[in-house]
Amino acid sequence: MLGKFGILIAILVLVLLFFLVISLGAGAFSKSNVKPETKKYLKSVNILLIIIALVGAILVLFI
């Protein structure tokens, strides 16, 4: 079984993969101009992912 830090690393890797997939799908890494709606969407997703990472870290540290 994974220890505390193994679970924390797994959560952070999943959050990073989720960020990459959403950013690629929204076209954040493309060379063309990104629409303001897309920038707002990506900002909201980034905030959500930060909250998920923080909650996951807090929960893992209290296990």
C-alpha positions in Angstrom: 0.0 0.0 0.0 1.0 3.6 -0.5 2.0 5.7 2.4 0.9 9.2 3.1 3.3 10.8 0.7 2.6 8.3 -2.0 -1.0 9.2 -1.9 -0.2 12.9 -1.9 2.1 12.4 -4.9 -0.7 10.5 -6.7 -3.2 13.2 -6.0 -0.8 15.9 -7.3 0.1 13.9 -10.4 -3.6 13.4 -11.2 -4.3 17.2 -10.7 -1.4 18.0 -13.0 -2.6 15.6 -15.7 -6.1 17.0 -15.4 -4.7 20.5 -15.9 -2.7 19.5 -18.9 -5.7 17.7 -20.6 -8.1 20.6 -20.0 -5.5 23.2 -21.1 -4.8 21.3 -24.3 -8.5 20.8 -25.0 -9.1 24.5 -24.5 -6.2 25.5 -26.7 -4.2 27.3 -24.1 -0.9 26.1 -25.6 -1.8 27.0 -29.2 -0.1 29.8 -31.0 -3.3 31.5 -32.0 -5.1 34.1 -29.8 -7.1 32.6 -26.9 -10.6 34.0 -26.5 -11.4 36.0 -23.3 -14.1 33.4 -22.4 -11.5 30.6 -22.6 -9.1 32.6 -20.4 -11.8 33.0 -17.8 -12.7 29.3 -18.0 -9.0 28.3 -17.6 -8.6 30.7 -14.7 -11.6 29.1 -13.0 -10.3 25.6 -13.7 -6.9 26.5 -12.2 -8.6 27.8 -9.0 -10.6 24.6 -8.8 -7.5 22.5 -9.2 -5.6 24.4 -6.6 -8.4 23.9 -4.2 -8.5 20.2 -4.9 -4.7 19.9 -4.4 -4.9 21.8 -1.1 -7.8 19.8 0.2 -6.1 16.6 -0.8 -2.9 17.6 0.9 -4.7 18.6 4.1 -6.6 15.3 4.1 -3.5 13.2 3.5 -1.6 14.9 6.3 -4.4 14.2 8.8 -4.7 10.5 7.9 
